C-alpha cells in the first residue's frame, strides 16, 4: 500500500513546517514586544498541529490496550509563559527568544531537507531522475 504511506509522510512534514513557520512569527512578536510593559511572552503549542496531521493520516487505535495518539484538550495554540519578570512587568528574555529563534530556523532547515529527500525518493520510485 505505498499510496497510503505518502500522504501520511507529507502530512507530518507539512504539520511540522506549518508549526515552525507559525512559531517563528510568535517568537518575532515576543522580541518586538521586549520593551512593552506588562507583556508576557507567548509560546506556540505543537499539539494542535500534531492532532491535525494525525487526523489527516488516519491514525486510529487497532487494539484497546494501545495508547491513544494525539493530545487531549489542546485546542488553544498560544500559551503565555512568564518565568522571569523585569521591573516594568515585562517577562521577555531576549537571550531565550534568540535561542528559540535559532533552534526554529535549524529545525525548519532540517524539515526542508527531509521534504526534499522524500520528493527525491518519490521521483526515484516512479522512475524519474531529478
SEKOLVEX-274775 format. One record per residue (C-alpha): x, y, z; residue in one letter. Coordinates in steps of 0.5 Angstrom, whole numbers, plus 500, padded with zeros to 3 digits. Layout:
N
XYZA/...
This chain:
130
500500500X/505505498X/500510496X/497511504X/504512506X/506518502X/500523505X/502521512X/509523511X/507529507X/502531513X/507530518X/512534515X/507540513X/505540520X/512541523X/514546518X/507550519X/508550526X/515552525X/513558521X/508560526X/513559532X/518564528X/512569528X/511568535X/518569537X/519575533X/513578536X/516577543X/522580541X/518586538X/515587545X/521586549X/520593552X/513593553X/511594560X/507588563X/508584556X/508576558X/512572552X/508567548X/510560546X/506556541X/504549543X/505544538X/499539540X/494542535X/499541529X/500534531X/493533532X/491536525X/497531522X/494525525X/487526523X/490527516X/494521517X/488517519X/492515526X/487510530X/487505535X/488498533X/488495540X/484498546X/491497550X/494502546X/495509548X/491514544X/495518539X/494526540X/494531545X/487531549X/484538550X/490542547X/485547543X/489553545X/495554541X/498560544X/501560551X/503565556X/510564560X/513568565X/518565569X/522572569X/519579570X/523585570X/522592574X/517594569X/513588569X/515585562X/517578562X/521577555X/528575556X/532577549X/537571550X/532566551X/528568545X/534569541X/536562542X/529559541X/529563534X/536560532X/533553534X/527554530X/531556524X/535550525X/529545525X/526549519X/532548515X/532540517X/525539515X/526542508X/532537508X/527532510X/522534505X/527535499X/529528501X/522525501X/521528494X/527525491X/525518494X/518519490X/522521484X/526515484X/520511486X/517513480X/523512475X/524519474X/531522476X/532530478X/
